[in-house]
Every structure is written in structure tokens, then in C-alpha cells.
């Protein structure tokens, strides 16, 4: 107990600058923790965006935006049914539709051109999926008639009271 009392005395008699330092160090720990959370969230968002671009989702988003603006523009001049028909018939593309088609086609061409032909000359290797066979000798069982020539023991006599 004397050790606990001396600790309480020291803790209560800290100068103000030490109390502020302890408070600042706790604040720094909170900042570092929140920074780690923010960086983890930013990393996840960057990964999601990269995956979306890898599967071509950006072209789908741009094409959807183009269709939406086309429907709005065409519906100002004509009824909605005709605006939708003109939007999706392919005969009236807008500038954004041309840009999306150009971008998609340039990606397809670069995909075919960037894939190098691989001429791989490899030495043939034998793949072993199973361990090699090792013969195993089982214990030989002897079932000879000599061992069986004796009859089994006689059951115990039954009592007559039962």
C-alpha cells in the first residue's frame, strides 16, 4: 500500500507542463489511429476504383451519362417515346457517344497489340503427384487345421434352480 500512496502523491503533484504533455501524447495516439483508419478507407476506395476501371466500368458509366443527356435533349424537342427511340436507335449518336466508342475501340486495339507472342522453350519435366510406390508386407495369418482341431471349451453347467 505505501507504493500506491506514493504513486498517487506523485501523480497529483505533477507540474502543469507534464499534464499537458500526457494529454498531447494521448491526442497524438488518437490522431495516428484516425489517420490509419482514413488511409485504410482511402486504400479500399482506390482498389475499388482500379478494379472498376480494369473491367471497363468507366465506359459503361460514360455511356449511361451520354444516354441520359440524349434523352433529356431529345425530350425537349419531341415526346418522350420518340426521344427514347432516337436515343437508342444508333442513328443519332452524340459527341460523348462518339468519344466512348473511340475509347473502347482504342482499348481493344491496344489489347491485341500489347499481348506479345510467347515462345517458351522448356525442358520437359515429369510431374509427380503421387508418392512413389513402396511395397508393404502384411503380416501372414496362419489358419491351419492343427490349431482348430480342439473343440471349444464346454459351457458351464446350468443350475437346476434357474
N, CA and C atoms as an extended XYZ file, in Angstrom:
486
Properties=species:S:1:pos:R:3:atomname:S:1:resname:S:1:resid:I:1 pbc="F F F"
N         0.796       -1.210        0.000 N   UNK     1
C         0.000        0.000        0.000 CA  UNK     1
C         0.835        1.269        0.000 C   UNK     1
N         2.033        1.263        0.628 N   UNK     2
C         2.809        2.502        0.615 CA  UNK     2
C         3.213        2.890       -0.817 C   UNK     2
N         3.437        1.908       -1.678 N   UNK     3
C         3.824        2.199       -3.053 CA  UNK     3
C         2.667        2.883       -3.794 C   UNK     3
N         1.449        2.399       -3.577 N   UNK     4
C         0.279        3.008       -4.209 CA  UNK     4
C         0.069        4.437       -3.727 C   UNK     4
N         0.274        4.661       -2.422 N   UNK     5
C         0.133        6.021       -1.885 CA  UNK     5
C         1.169        6.965       -2.477 C   UNK     5
N         2.412        6.497       -2.640 N   UNK     6
C         3.448        7.371       -3.201 CA  UNK     6
C         3.150        7.658       -4.674 C   UNK     6
N         2.584        6.680       -5.421 N   UNK     7
C         2.221        6.902       -6.812 CA  UNK     7
C         1.113        7.956       -6.907 C   UNK     7
N         0.122        7.853       -6.031 N   UNK     8
C        -0.954        8.834       -6.035 CA  UNK     8
C        -0.421       10.227       -5.718 C   UNK     8
N         0.516       10.302       -4.798 N   UNK     9
C         1.104       11.580       -4.436 CA  UNK     9
C         1.866       12.174       -5.619 C   UNK     9
N         2.659       11.334       -6.322 N   UNK    10
C         3.416       11.813       -7.475 CA  UNK    10
C         2.479       12.216       -8.613 C   UNK    10
N         1.441       11.448       -8.829 N   UNK    11
C         0.517       11.738       -9.904 CA  UNK    11
C        -0.221       13.046       -9.637 C   UNK    11
N        -0.584       13.284       -8.422 N   UNK    12
C        -1.307       14.505       -8.087 CA  UNK    12
C        -0.408       15.724       -8.068 C   UNK    12
N         0.887       15.527       -7.859 N   UNK    13
C         1.791       16.667       -7.753 CA  UNK    13
C         2.574       16.913       -9.037 C   UNK    13
N         2.064       16.462      -10.186 N   UNK    14
C         2.739       16.720      -11.463 CA  UNK    14
C         2.621       18.196      -11.808 C   UNK    14
N         3.674       18.726      -12.398 N   UNK    15
C         3.562       20.113      -12.882 CA  UNK    15
C         2.607       20.178      -14.072 C   UNK    15
N         2.154       21.381      -14.374 N   UNK    16
C         1.181       21.560      -15.446 CA  UNK    16
C         1.733       21.151      -16.803 C   UNK    16
N         3.017       21.421      -17.064 N   UNK    17
C         3.559       21.071      -18.376 CA  UNK    17
C         3.577       19.561      -18.584 C   UNK    17
N         3.760       18.776      -17.494 N   UNK    18
C         3.729       17.317      -17.630 CA  UNK    18
C         2.305       16.837      -17.912 C   UNK    18
N         1.330       17.446      -17.272 N   UNK    19
C        -0.058       17.074      -17.540 CA  UNK    19
C        -0.421       17.367      -18.992 C   UNK    19
N         0.032       18.521      -19.498 N   UNK    20
C        -0.245       18.853      -20.892 CA  UNK    20
C         0.453       17.876      -21.842 C   UNK    20
N         1.695       17.485      -21.489 N   UNK    21
C         2.432       16.542      -22.338 CA  UNK    21
C         1.708       15.199      -22.408 C   UNK    21
N         1.205       14.715      -21.266 N   UNK    22
C         0.461       13.461      -21.243 CA  UNK    22
C        -0.797       13.596      -22.079 C   UNK    22
N        -1.489       14.720      -21.970 N   UNK    23
C        -2.705       14.935      -22.747 CA  UNK    23
C        -2.386       15.000      -24.235 C   UNK    23
N        -1.285       15.655      -24.616 N   UNK    24
C        -0.897       15.740      -26.023 CA  UNK    24
C        -0.512       14.374      -26.573 C   UNK    24
N         0.171       13.561      -25.773 N   UNK    25
C         0.562       12.237      -26.260 CA  UNK    25
C        -0.671       11.360      -26.494 C   UNK    25
N        -1.692       11.508      -25.653 N   UNK    26
C        -2.935       10.776      -25.865 CA  UNK    26
C        -3.619       11.271      -27.135 C   UNK    26
N        -3.592       12.597      -27.357 N   UNK    27
C        -4.180       13.156      -28.569 CA  UNK    27
C        -3.449       12.658      -29.813 C   UNK    27
N        -2.119       12.554      -29.745 N   UNK    28
C        -1.333       12.061      -30.882 CA  UNK    28
C        -1.699       10.612      -31.183 C   UNK    28
N        -1.909        9.808      -30.155 N   UNK    29
C        -2.325        8.414      -30.374 CA  UNK    29
C        -3.667        8.357      -31.087 C   UNK    29
N        -4.588        9.231      -30.695 N   UNK    30
C        -5.890        9.281      -31.359 CA  UNK    30
C        -5.747        9.718      -32.813 C   UNK    30
N        -4.859       10.685      -33.073 N   UNK    31
C        -4.649       11.157      -34.439 CA  UNK    31
C        -4.056       10.052      -35.295 C   UNK    31
N        -3.070        9.326      -34.765 N   UNK    32
C        -2.444        8.237      -35.512 CA  UNK    32
C        -3.468        7.147      -35.802 C   UNK    32
N        -4.292        6.835      -34.829 N   UNK    33
C        -5.324        5.822      -35.035 CA  UNK    33
C        -6.324        6.268      -36.093 C   UNK    33
N        -6.766        7.522      -36.021 N   UNK    34
C        -7.726        8.005      -37.010 CA  UNK    34
C        -7.079        8.112      -38.388 C   UNK    34
N        -5.793        8.452      -38.446 N   UNK    35
C        -5.084        8.507      -39.721 CA  UNK    35
C        -4.997        7.116      -40.343 C   UNK    35
N        -4.766        6.107      -39.532 N   UNK    36
C        -4.719        4.731      -40.045 CA  UNK    36
C        -6.077        4.312      -40.596 C   UNK    36
N        -7.133        4.709      -39.924 N   UNK    37
C        -8.478        4.385      -40.403 CA  UNK    37
C        -8.749        5.077      -41.731 C   UNK    37
N        -8.360        6.350      -41.825 N   UNK    38
C        -8.576        7.106      -43.064 CA  UNK    38
C        -7.761        6.504      -44.205 C   UNK    38
N        -6.506        6.151      -43.955 N   UNK    39
C        -5.675        5.554      -45.005 CA  UNK    39
C        -6.215        4.204      -45.448 C   UNK    39
N        -6.725        3.421      -44.517 N   UNK    40
C        -7.323        2.127      -44.875 CA  UNK    40
C        -8.543        2.346      -45.762 C   UNK    40
N        -9.363        3.337      -45.421 N   UNK    41
C       -10.555        3.645      -46.220 CA  UNK    41
C       -10.163        4.149      -47.608 C   UNK    41
N        -9.169        5.017      -47.685 N   UNK    42
C        -8.701        5.525      -48.982 CA  UNK    42
C        -8.130        4.385      -49.822 C   UNK    42
N        -7.406        3.482      -49.204 N   UNK    43
C        -6.863        2.327      -49.927 CA  UNK    43
C        -7.954        1.450      -50.500 C   UNK    43
N        -8.996        1.219      -49.727 N   UNK    44
C       -10.121        0.407      -50.221 CA  UNK    44
C       -10.814        1.089      -51.396 C   UNK    44
N       -11.024        2.396      -51.274 N   UNK    45
C       -11.680        3.133      -52.360 CA  UNK    45
C       -10.817        3.100      -53.617 C   UNK    45
N        -9.507        3.281      -53.474 N   UNK    46
C        -8.609        3.238      -54.632 CA  UNK    46
C        -8.622        1.856      -55.279 C   UNK    46
N        -8.681        0.810      -54.470 N   UNK    47
C        -8.749       -0.551      -55.011 CA  UNK    47
C       -10.039       -0.772      -55.778 C   UNK    47
N       -11.145       -0.300      -55.239 N   UNK    48
C       -12.441       -0.449      -55.919 CA  UNK    48
C       -12.442        0.299      -57.244 C   UNK    48
N       -11.892        1.511      -57.251 N   UNK    49
C       -11.840        2.298      -58.487 CA  UNK    49
C       -10.951        1.614      -59.525 C   UNK    49
N        -9.818        1.086      -59.088 N   UNK    50
C        -8.922        0.396      -60.024 CA  UNK    50
C        -9.586       -0.844      -60.613 C   UNK    50
N       -10.299       -1.606      -59.791 N   UNK    51
C       -10.995       -2.785      -60.304 CA  UNK    51
C       -12.107       -2.399      -61.270 C   UNK    51
N       -12.826       -1.333      -60.966 N   UNK    52
C       -13.893       -0.869      -61.869 CA  UNK    52
C       -13.319       -0.454      -63.218 C   UNK    52
N       -12.192        0.231      -63.207 N   UNK    53
C       -11.559        0.626      -64.474 CA  UNK    53
C       -11.012       -0.592      -65.216 C   UNK    53
N       -10.535       -1.585      -64.493 N   UNK    54
C        -9.983       -2.776      -65.139 CA  UNK    54
C       -11.058       -3.568      -65.879 C   UNK    54
N       -12.280       -3.554      -65.386 N   UNK    55
C       -13.347       -4.304      -66.068 CA  UNK    55
C       -14.130       -3.432      -67.036 C   UNK    55
N       -13.736       -2.168      -67.201 N   UNK    56
C       -14.376       -1.299      -68.174 CA  UNK    56
C       -15.628       -0.618      -67.684 C   UNK    56
N       -15.770       -0.498      -66.387 N   UNK    57
C       -16.966        0.129      -65.838 CA  UNK    57
C       -17.025        1.621      -66.151 C   UNK    57
N       -15.881        2.249      -66.375 N   UNK    58
C       -15.879        3.678      -66.680 CA  UNK    58
C       -16.543        3.944      -68.034 C   UNK    58
N       -16.383        3.028      -68.994 N   UNK    59
C       -17.047        3.209      -70.293 CA  UNK    59
C       -18.559        3.052      -70.150 C   UNK    59
N       -18.971        2.136      -69.314 N   UNK    60
C       -20.410        1.945      -69.083 CA  UNK    60
C       -21.005        3.185      -68.414 C   UNK    60
N       -20.272        3.746      -67.448 N   UNK    61
C       -20.759        4.953      -66.770 CA  UNK    61
C       -20.847        6.124      -67.742 C   UNK    61
N       -19.827        6.290      -68.591 N   UNK    62
C       -19.870        7.385      -69.564 CA  UNK    62
C       -20.983        7.184      -70.588 C   UNK    62
N       -21.189        5.945      -71.034 N   UNK    63
C       -22.264        5.683      -71.995 CA  UNK    63
C       -23.632        5.945      -71.361 C   UNK    63
N       -23.787        5.572      -70.094 N   UNK    64
C       -25.050        5.846      -69.396 CA  UNK    64
C       -25.286        7.345      -69.264 C   UNK    64
N       -24.227        8.088      -68.974 N   UNK    65
C       -24.346        9.543      -68.900 CA  UNK    65
C       -24.738       10.119      -70.261 C   UNK    65
N       -24.120        9.592      -71.315 N   UNK    66
C       -24.459       10.073      -72.663 CA  UNK    66
C       -25.919        9.790      -72.996 C   UNK    66
N       -26.386        8.586      -72.700 N   UNK    67
C       -27.780        8.252      -72.985 CA  UNK    67
C       -28.740        9.141      -72.204 C   UNK    67
N       -28.399        9.398      -70.942 N   UNK    68
C       -29.262       10.247      -70.116 CA  UNK    68
C       -29.356       11.657      -70.693 C   UNK    68
N       -28.214       12.236      -71.059 N   UNK    69
C       -28.253       13.595      -71.627 CA  UNK    69
C       -28.963       13.603      -72.977 C   UNK    69
N       -28.806       12.537      -73.763 N   UNK    70
C       -29.500       12.472      -75.049 CA  UNK    70
C       -31.019       12.412      -74.860 C   UNK    70
N       -31.466       11.616      -73.891 N   UNK    71
C       -32.914       11.530      -73.637 CA  UNK    71
C       -33.450       12.886      -73.199 C   UNK    71
N       -32.710       13.577      -72.335 N   UNK    72
C       -33.155       14.898      -71.872 CA  UNK    72
C       -33.196       15.884      -73.038 C   UNK    72
N       -32.136       15.892      -73.869 N   UNK    73
C       -32.098       16.825      -75.009 CA  UNK    73
C       -33.205       16.523      -76.018 C   UNK    73
N       -33.363       15.241      -76.364 N   UNK    74
C       -34.369       14.882      -77.374 CA  UNK    74
C       -35.795       15.068      -76.850 C   UNK    74
N       -35.984       14.913      -75.542 N   UNK    75
C       -37.339       15.076      -74.995 CA  UNK    75
C       -37.769       16.548      -74.976 C   UNK    75
N       -36.817       17.488      -75.072 N   UNK    76
C       -37.176       18.904      -75.173 CA  UNK    76
C       -37.799       19.214      -76.535 C   UNK    76
N       -37.394       18.453      -77.567 N   UNK    77
C       -37.869       18.711      -78.926 CA  UNK    77
C       -39.013       17.799      -79.346 C   UNK    77
N       -39.137       16.629      -78.702 N   UNK    78
C       -40.130       15.642      -79.149 CA  UNK    78
C       -40.729       14.953      -77.930 C   UNK    78
N       -41.776       14.170      -78.109 N   UNK    79
C       -42.339       13.410      -76.981 CA  UNK    79
C       -41.308       12.402      -76.429 C   UNK    79
N       -41.546       11.967      -75.197 N   UNK    80
C       -40.593       11.102      -74.512 CA  UNK    80
C       -40.378        9.787      -75.255 C   UNK    80
N       -41.434        9.213      -75.787 N   UNK    81
C       -41.322        7.950      -76.506 CA  UNK    81
C       -40.405        8.095      -77.722 C   UNK    81
N       -40.556        9.168      -78.466 N   UNK    82
C       -39.705        9.396      -79.627 CA  UNK    82
C       -38.276        9.713      -79.186 C   UNK    82
N       -38.100       10.428      -78.080 N   UNK    83
C       -36.760       10.744      -77.568 CA  UNK    83
C       -36.006        9.471      -77.193 C   UNK    83
N       -36.704        8.542      -76.545 N   UNK    84
C       -36.062        7.271      -76.162 CA  UNK    84
C       -35.715        6.469      -77.409 C   UNK    84
N       -36.594        6.466      -78.387 N   UNK    85
C       -36.341        5.731      -79.627 CA  UNK    85
C       -35.135        6.310      -80.359 C   UNK    85
N       -35.049        7.628      -80.456 N   UNK    86
C       -33.919        8.260      -81.131 CA  UNK    86
C       -32.624        8.044      -80.366 C   UNK    86
N       -32.715        7.972      -79.049 N   UNK    87
C       -31.508        7.771      -78.242 CA  UNK    87
C       -30.895        6.401      -78.503 C   UNK    87
N       -31.724        5.366      -78.534 N   UNK    88
C       -31.195        4.010      -78.601 CA  UNK    88
C       -31.187        3.395      -80.001 C   UNK    88
N       -31.560        4.153      -81.035 N   UNK    89
C       -31.569        3.556      -82.370 CA  UNK    89
C       -30.180        3.512      -83.006 C   UNK    89
N       -29.232        4.282      -82.515 N   UNK    90
C       -27.866        4.257      -83.041 CA  UNK    90
C       -27.665        5.189      -84.223 C   UNK    90
N       -28.718        5.772      -84.738 N   UNK    91
C       -28.600        6.666      -85.886 CA  UNK    91
C       -28.340        8.112      -85.470 C   UNK    91
N       -28.539        8.432      -84.203 N   UNK    92
C       -28.381        9.811      -83.729 CA  UNK    92
C       -27.406        9.863      -82.546 C   UNK    92
N       -26.156        9.460      -82.706 N   UNK    93
C       -25.230        9.493      -81.560 CA  UNK    93
C       -24.767       10.918      -81.254 C   UNK    93
N       -24.488       11.150      -79.998 N   UNK    94
C       -23.984       12.459      -79.576 CA  UNK    94
C       -22.453       12.431      -79.569 C   UNK    94
N       -21.852       13.554      -79.216 N   UNK    95
C       -20.379       13.626      -79.211 CA  UNK    95
C       -19.781       12.719      -78.140 C   UNK    95
N       -20.462       12.595      -76.993 N   UNK    96
C       -19.967       11.718      -75.932 CA  UNK    96
C       -20.043       10.247      -76.360 C   UNK    96
N       -21.081        9.886      -77.135 N   UNK    97
C       -21.181        8.515      -77.644 CA  UNK    97
C       -20.018        8.212      -78.581 C   UNK    97
N       -19.674        9.183      -79.438 N   UNK    98
C       -18.520        9.013      -80.337 CA  UNK    98
C       -17.231        8.845      -79.530 C   UNK    98
N       -17.080        9.641      -78.474 N   UNK    99
C       -15.874        9.555      -77.646 CA  UNK    99
C       -15.788        8.198      -76.946 C   UNK    99
N       -16.918        7.697      -76.443 N   UNK   100
C       -16.931        6.393      -75.776 CA  UNK   100
C       -16.586        5.288      -76.764 C   UNK   100
N       -17.164        5.330      -77.971 N   UNK   101
C       -16.863        4.303      -78.975 CA  UNK   101
C       -15.401        4.347      -79.392 C   UNK   101
N       -14.865        5.550      -79.573 N   UNK   102
C       -13.450        5.689      -79.922 CA  UNK   102
C       -12.569        5.127      -78.816 C   UNK   102
N       -12.893        5.446      -77.580 N   UNK   103
C       -12.108        4.940      -76.442 CA  UNK   103
C       -12.164        3.430      -76.319 C   UNK   103
N       -13.350        2.854      -76.466 N   UNK   104
C       -13.481        1.396      -76.393 CA  UNK   104
C       -12.688        0.721      -77.506 C   UNK   104
N       -12.793        1.263      -78.726 N   UNK   105
C       -12.074        0.663      -79.852 CA  UNK   105
C       -10.567        0.792      -79.700 C   UNK   105
N       -10.093        1.918      -79.181 N   UNK   106
C        -8.645        2.070      -78.985 CA  UNK   106
C        -8.144        1.121      -77.900 C   UNK   106
N        -8.954        0.875      -76.885 N   UNK   107
C        -8.563       -0.099      -75.860 CA  UNK   107
C        -8.480       -1.494      -76.438 C   UNK   107
N        -9.441       -1.860      -77.274 N   UNK   108
C        -9.428       -3.196      -77.871 CA  UNK   108
C        -8.223       -3.382      -78.768 C   UNK   108
N        -7.884       -2.348      -79.570 N   UNK   109
C        -6.729       -2.463      -80.444 CA  UNK   109
C        -5.445       -2.555      -79.647 C   UNK   109
N        -5.321       -1.765      -78.575 N   UNK   110
C        -4.093       -1.808      -77.775 CA  UNK   110
C        -3.979       -3.124      -77.025 C   UNK   110
N        -5.101       -3.736      -76.664 N   UNK   111
C        -5.045       -5.038      -76.004 CA  UNK   111
C        -4.467       -6.091      -76.931 C   UNK   111
N        -4.877       -6.066      -78.200 N   UNK   112
C        -4.378       -7.062      -79.137 CA  UNK   112
C        -2.925       -6.801      -79.506 C   UNK   112
N        -2.520       -5.544      -79.575 N   UNK   113
C        -1.163       -5.223      -79.957 CA  UNK   113
C        -0.188       -5.423      -78.815 C   UNK   113
N        -0.620       -5.232      -77.579 N   UNK   114
C         0.305       -5.299      -76.459 CA  UNK   114
C         0.576       -6.720      -75.992 C   UNK   114
N        -0.239       -7.661      -76.401 N   UNK   115
C        -0.015       -9.034      -75.962 CA  UNK   115
C         1.093       -9.652      -76.808 C   UNK   115
N         2.284       -9.819      -76.249 N   UNK   116
C         3.385      -10.381      -77.036 CA  UNK   116
C         3.205      -11.892      -77.206 C   UNK   116
N         3.749      -12.360      -78.304 N   UNK   117
C         3.726      -13.806      -78.519 CA  UNK   117
C         4.812      -14.418      -77.657 C   UNK   117
N         4.447      -15.456      -76.982 N   UNK   118
C         5.406      -16.093      -76.090 CA  UNK   118
C         5.868      -17.400      -76.695 C   UNK   118
N         7.151      -17.456      -76.974 N   UNK   119
C         7.754      -18.697      -77.428 CA  UNK   119
C         8.571      -19.230      -76.269 C   UNK   119
N         8.004      -20.182      -75.615 N   UNK   120
C         8.674      -20.715      -74.437 CA  UNK   120
C         9.234      -22.089      -74.763 C   UNK   120
N        10.507      -22.205      -74.599 N   UNK   121
C        11.157      -23.488      -74.800 CA  UNK   121
C        11.543      -23.979      -73.416 C   UNK   121
N        10.909      -25.020      -73.024 N   UNK   122
C        11.145      -25.550      -71.686 CA  UNK   122
C        11.541      -27.016      -71.795 C   UNK   122
N        12.391      -27.407      -70.935 N   UNK   123
C        12.724      -28.825      -70.855 CA  UNK   123
C        11.544      -29.557      -70.240 C   UNK   123
N        11.284      -30.730      -70.757 N   UNK   124
C        10.158      -31.498      -70.237 CA  UNK   124
C        10.475      -31.941      -68.824 C   UNK   124
N         9.507      -31.735      -67.978 N   UNK   125
C         9.668      -32.150      -66.586 CA  UNK   125
C         8.598      -33.157      -66.259 C   UNK   125
N         8.968      -34.125      -65.497 N   UNK   126
C         7.996      -35.110      -65.059 CA  UNK   126
C         7.354      -34.601      -63.769 C   UNK   126
N         6.057      -34.521      -63.789 N   UNK   127
C         5.339      -34.091      -62.595 CA  UNK   127
C         4.920      -35.323      -61.816 C   UNK   127
N         5.249      -35.335      -60.570 N   UNK   128
C         4.859      -36.443      -59.711 CA  UNK   128
C         3.843      -35.936      -58.724 C   UNK   128
N         2.646      -36.428      -58.862 N   UNK   129
C         1.596      -36.019      -57.948 CA  UNK   129
C         1.416      -37.014      -56.815 C   UNK   129
N         1.815      -38.263      -57.048 N   UNK   130
C         1.677      -39.289      -56.032 CA  UNK   130
C         3.061      -39.710      -55.551 C   UNK   130
N         3.187      -40.095      -54.307 N   UNK   131
C         4.489      -40.574      -53.843 CA  UNK   131
C         4.808      -41.902      -54.524 C   UNK   131
N         6.075      -42.240      -54.622 N   UNK   132
C         6.430      -43.499      -55.277 CA  UNK   132
C         5.886      -44.696      -54.495 C   UNK   132
N         5.628      -45.780      -55.219 N   UNK   133
C         5.065      -46.976      -54.602 CA  UNK   133
C         6.132      -47.663      -53.777 C   UNK   133
N         5.778      -48.005      -52.557 N   UNK   134
C         6.670      -48.765      -51.687 CA  UNK   134
C         5.923      -50.021      -51.263 C   UNK   134
N         6.470      -51.169      -51.565 N   UNK   135
C         5.764      -52.405      -51.194 CA  UNK   135
C         5.683      -52.530      -49.683 C   UNK   135
N         4.573      -53.046      -49.244 N   UNK   136
C         4.336      -53.223      -47.817 CA  UNK   136
C         3.994      -54.682      -47.574 C   UNK   136
N         4.665      -55.280      -46.646 N   UNK   137
C         4.431      -56.689      -46.355 CA  UNK   137
C         3.468      -56.788      -45.187 C   UNK   137
N         2.350      -57.413      -45.476 N   UNK   138
C         1.359      -57.610      -44.438 CA  UNK   138
C         1.733      -58.822      -43.594 C   UNK   138
N         1.273      -58.846      -42.374 N   UNK   139
C         1.538      -59.987      -41.506 CA  UNK   139
C         0.782      -61.195      -42.048 C   UNK   139
N         1.473      -62.285      -42.110 N   UNK   140
C         0.851      -63.500      -42.651 CA  UNK   140
C        -0.012      -64.137      -41.569 C   UNK   140
N        -1.231      -64.447      -41.918 N   UNK   141
C        -2.131      -65.116      -40.985 CA  UNK   141
C        -2.115      -66.608      -41.282 C   UNK   141
N        -1.967      -67.388      -40.242 N   UNK   142
C        -1.927      -68.839      -40.405 CA  UNK   142
C        -3.251      -69.421      -39.916 C   UNK   142
N        -3.958      -69.975      -40.825 N   UNK   143
C        -5.217      -70.609      -40.495 CA  UNK   143
C        -5.088      -72.105      -40.815 C   UNK   143
N        -4.376      -72.764      -39.985 N   UNK   144
C        -4.203      -74.194      -40.259 CA  UNK   144
C        -5.220      -75.008      -39.456 C   UNK   144
N        -5.444      -76.231      -39.883 N   UNK   145
C        -6.398      -77.110      -39.206 CA  UNK   145
C        -5.866      -77.622      -37.882 C   UNK   145
N        -4.572      -77.629      -37.728 N   UNK   146
C        -3.975      -78.124      -36.484 CA  UNK   146
C        -4.401      -77.228      -35.321 C   UNK   146
N        -4.439      -75.943      -35.533 N   UNK   147
C        -4.831      -75.037      -34.475 CA  UNK   147
C        -6.317      -75.158      -34.165 C   UNK   147
N        -7.108      -75.645      -35.068 N   UNK   148
C        -8.551      -75.717      -34.884 CA  UNK   148
C        -9.029      -77.125      -34.532 C   UNK   148
N        -8.173      -78.076      -34.275 N   UNK   149
C        -8.608      -79.449      -34.037 CA  UNK   149
C        -9.242      -79.641      -32.673 C   UNK   149
N        -8.973      -78.736      -31.747 N   UNK   150
C        -9.579      -78.867      -30.434 CA  UNK   150
C       -10.939      -78.200      -30.445 C   UNK   150
N       -11.866      -78.823      -29.764 N   UNK   151
C       -13.203      -78.247      -29.699 CA  UNK   151
C       -13.204      -77.114      -28.682 C   UNK   151
N       -14.162      -76.229      -28.789 N   UNK   152
C       -14.211      -75.135      -27.829 CA  UNK   152
C       -14.547      -75.654      -26.441 C   UNK   152
N       -14.212      -74.908      -25.427 N   UNK   153
C       -14.492      -75.376      -24.066 CA  UNK   153
C       -15.999      -75.537      -23.854 C   UNK   153
N       -16.322      -76.457      -22.987 N   UNK   154
C       -17.717      -76.778      -22.689 CA  UNK   154
C       -18.298      -75.634      -21.872 C   UNK   154
N       -19.528      -75.227      -22.181 N   UNK   155
C       -20.112      -74.160      -21.388 CA  UNK   155
C       -20.319      -74.613      -19.945 C   UNK   155
N       -20.379      -73.686      -19.017 N   UNK   156
C       -20.560      -74.061      -17.608 CA  UNK   156
C       -21.937      -74.697      -17.412 C   UNK   156
N       -22.041      -75.600      -16.461 N   UNK   157
C       -23.325      -76.280      -16.238 CA  UNK   157
C       -24.368      -75.307      -15.739 C   UNK   157
N       -25.557      -75.548      -16.177 N   UNK   158
C       -26.671      -74.705      -15.734 CA  UNK   158
C       -27.210      -75.260      -14.427 C   UNK   158
N       -27.567      -74.353      -13.620 N   UNK   159
C       -28.104      -74.848      -12.350 CA  UNK   159
C       -29.545      -75.242      -12.552 C   UNK   159
N       -29.969      -76.188      -11.790 N   UNK   160
C       -31.321      -76.703      -11.937 CA  UNK   160
C       -32.349      -75.782      -11.291 C   UNK   160
N       -31.913      -74.836      -10.530 N   UNK   161
C       -32.833      -73.928       -9.860 CA  UNK   161
C       -33.306      -72.806      -10.778 C   UNK   161
N       -32.591      -72.559      -11.829 N   UNK   162
C       -32.917      -71.429      -12.671 CA  UNK   162
C       -34.086      -71.611      -13.563 C   UNK   162
